[in-house]
Amino acid sequence: MAEENQTRVAEFLLLGFPRAQPFLFLIFLAIYLATLLGNSAILALISLDPRLHSPMYFFLSHLSCLDICYSSVTVPKILANALRRQATISYHGCLAQIFFLIWCAGTECALLAVMAYDRYAAICRPLHYAQVMSWGVCTVATTGCCLWGMLNSAVHTFLTSRLSFCGAAQLQHIFCDVPPLLKIACSNTHPSEAALHAASVFVGISPFLFVVVSYLRILATVLAMPTAVSRRKAFSTCTAHLLVVALYYGMANLNYDRPSSGYSPEVDTLVSALYCVVIPMLNPLIYSLRNQEVQGALRKVLQGAWGSLGSDA
């Protein structure tokens, strides 16, 4: 079947682009540059400031790397198509985009759960934190997240490669993803739909429930703290992660946990664009605005750069 697919469908026509393509190009270019700049700044701050050399920021640096990869899987092709008269993507390019997109998605779901456990260990088990979240444990956890995301991605990519596409291969979308492909497939899509729902449970909902349980334990511990200052300090280390979790899991659920006859093509495209393009740009902003340690590191770097410029002048 895969051999037959490849000879019958050489490329997909992407119909999700509006007529104002130069305007679309500028919007996505601005979002992509902001994503690269914001996440690269987070990586630089964590590398330069010794105060950020802790498990929490070790995971945050991996989250920033994921967001850069996430955005780079889709946006460069979107930018190229926005300047063309006809937006297309090759069959093999489509499968590659699906593989790396879902790999990043699954890895990020797992990583956000690991970051929640890190906050639980820091607040609820502070005396054992160094043993619970040792550098060896952190390395194994991030590697496990990556392998888990890769396994999930391989399953979806394999099932997608088994689909048949008859007639005009036209996607009502701006990049390749499993739900819009299921809508135009003329073969049995039930295995792919079942895989999406299974992934929703094991890759999406299960990590989310783990995050919820972790934060319920954190909330109970924080409320038992004797002073308002200690409670406020404990909560301040969690707010950025909670916002990222709410945005990410909410958009992921809308994007993947629905049948192939889900929303309208316009809503599908909007939800996917928010999930895969906008959220990677928002994550560094959230951590910069809601995390005092990141703000302090940024001020320190800027003051050092300003001081060096003043001395040179």
N, C-alpha and C positions, 0 to 999 in steps of 0.2 A: 504493500500500500504506500509506503514512504517513497519508493521509486516512482510509482504512478503519480503521486502528488507533485513531485518535483518537476516532472515533464509537463504536467497539465497546468501548473501555476508557477510561473517564473517570478512574478512580483505581485504585490498588492497595491491597489490604488487607494490612497488615504483621502477620504472625503470630508474629514472633520475640519478642514481649514476654511475660514470665512474668506470673503472676497478681499477684505482689507489686509492683504498679506504683508506689505511693508510695515504696517502698524503692528501686526502680530509678531513680525521679526523683532522689532524694537522692544516689545514687551518681554518676549522670552529671552532676548539678549540681556536685558537689564536684570531679569530674575536670575539668569545663569551666572552673570558676573557677581551679583550680590551673594549668591550661594557659594561661589568659589572664594570670594574675598572673606565672607563671614566665617566659613568653616576653616579656611587657612589661617585666619587670625586666631581662632580658638586653638588650633594645633600649635601655632607659634607661641602663644601665651603659655600653654601648658609646658612646652619645651623650655622656655626661657626662665620661668619663675619656679624656683625650687619649692615654694609653698604649695604648688599645684602638683607636686610629684607624689600623688597618693592614689589608691585604687579608684576612688570616685572619678578623678580626672583622667586616669588611665582609660576607663570605660568611655568617658566623654570624648577623648581623643579618637577612639575607635568609632564612636557615633558620628563624629565629624568626617572621618574618612569615608564611612558608609554613605553619608549624605552627599559628599562630592561624587562618589561613584554612582549613586542613585540618579542624581541629576544628569551626569555625563552619559548615562545609558540612553536617555531619550532626547535631551534638549539639543545637542549638536545636530542630530538628524532632523529635528523640528525646524531648526534655524535654516538648514540647507533646503528643506522642502518649502519653507516660506518664501524663498527667493526663486522657486521654480514655477513654471506655468502649470505643471501637473505634479502633485505630491505623490511619491511612490516609495516603496521599500521592497527589496528583493525577498524572495521566499526564505532563503537562508539567513538574510539579515534580520528578518522578522523573528525567526526562531532564536537567533542569538540575542536579540533584544529581550524577548520573553525570558530566556534563561537567566540573563544577568539582572533583569528587573526583579524577577521573583526571588532570585538568590539574595539580593540586597534586602528585599522586603522581609523574607523569612529570618534573615540574620538580625535585622533591626528589631523585629518582634521579640526574639529571644534575648537580645542584648538589653532591651529596656527592662525585661524581667530580671536579668542579672543585676542591673543598676538599682532596681528596687530592693533586691536582697542585700546589696551593699549598704543601702541606707538603713535597712532593718538591722544589720549587724552593727553598724556604727552607733545607732541610737539605743537599741535594745540590748546589745551585748558588747558594750564599749571595752570591758576588761579583756575580752577574748578577741577583739577585732583584728589584732595583728596576726593571730593564728588562723582565724576564720577566713580572712581576706588577704592571705599572703600573696606575694607576687607569683608564686607557682600556681596558686588557685586561680588568680586573675588570668594568667596565660591560658590555663586549661579551659576556663569558662569562655573566654573569647574565641578560642579555637573551636570549642564545641558549638558555639552559636553559629560560626561560619560553616561548619560541616552540616549542621542541622538545616540551615538555609539552603545549602547546595543540594542536599538530598531532596528536599521539597521541590526545588526548582527543576531538578532532573526528572522527577515524576511528571510534572506539568508539561515540560518541554517534550518529553517522549510522547505523552498522550496527544499533545497538539500536533506533533509530526505525523500521527496516524490518521488525522482528519482528512477528508476529501473535500475539495472546493470546486464546484461545478459552475460553469458560466463565468461571468465577470467577477473577479475577485476584488470587490470594493468594500473597504472598511470605513464605517462611519466613525472615524477616530483620527487622532493626529499622531499616534504611534501604535505599535503592535502590543496587544495585551490579550489574555485568554478570553475574557467575556465577549469582546466584539468579534473575535474569530469564531466563537461558537455560534454566533448569530448568522453567519454566512456559510457555515459548513453544511454540506448536503449528505454527510454520513452520520452515524450514531454519535451523539454528543454526550450521552449519559455517563460514560466513564470519566470524561473531563469534568462534567458538572459535579459528579460524586467526589472527584478529587478536590475540587474547589471547596465543597462543603466540609470534607474531611480536614483539609488544611485550615479552614476557618476554625474548626474545633481544636486541632492539635497545635497549629502554628499561630493562630490568632487568639481564640477565646481562652485556651489554657494558660498561656503566658499572662494574659490580661487578668484572669482570676488570681494567678499567683501574685501579681502586682497589687491587686485589691486586698488580698489576705495580708501581704507584707505591710501595707499601709494601715490596715486596721490594727495590727500589732503595734506599729509605730505610734498610731494615735493613742492607743491605750497607755503606752509608756510615757508619751509626752504629757498627757493629761495628768499623770501621776507625779510629774516633776513639781518640786516645791515652789519655784519662783516663776513669775511671768517672763523674766529675762531668759531663763534657761529654756522655757517652752518656745519663746519666740525664736531663739537661736536654733533650736532643733528643727522647727518648722521651716526656717529660712533655707536650710540645706535640701529641702524636699520640694519646694513649690515649683521650681523650674522643671524638674523631672516630671512632676504630676501634670503640668501643662502640656509638655511634650507627649506624654502617654495619652492624655485625653484626645489631643489632635490626631496623633498617629493611628491609634487603634480605632477611633471613630471613623476616619477616612478609609482605613483599610477594610473595615466591615462594610461600608457603603460600596466600596469598589469591587470586592470579590464575593461577598456573601449574598448572592442573589442569583436567580435562574437566568438563563440566556435571554429570556423574554422580559427582562427587568425594566429599567427606565427608558426614557426616550434617548435617541442618539446624542442630543444636545446635553442632556443631564449626565449621561455616561461620560462624555468628553470632559465636561466641567469637573466632575468628581475625580476622574483619573488625573487631570491636570493639577488639581489641588493636592492630591495624594502624592504624586510622583515628582512634581515640579516645584510647587509652592512650599510644601512643608520642609524640604531640605534647606530652603532659604530661611524659614522662620526659626528653626531650632537654635542656631547660634545667636539670633536676636533674643530669644527667650532666655537662654543661659546668660547672656550679657546683661540683660535688664533685671533679671530676677536673682542673680547670684552675686553676693557681695565679694566673694573671694576673686571671681573673675573680673569684677569691676575694679578691685584693688590692683590686680595684676596688670590690667589695661592702663590704669592711671600711672603705675610705676614705669611701665614701658614708655608711655607717652612723655612722662616727665624726664626720663633718661634721654629720650630722643631730642626733646626740646632743649635740655641742658647741653647736650653735645653740639647742637646747632648754635646755641648762644655762645659757647666757648670758641667755636670755629669763627664766628663773626667777630 
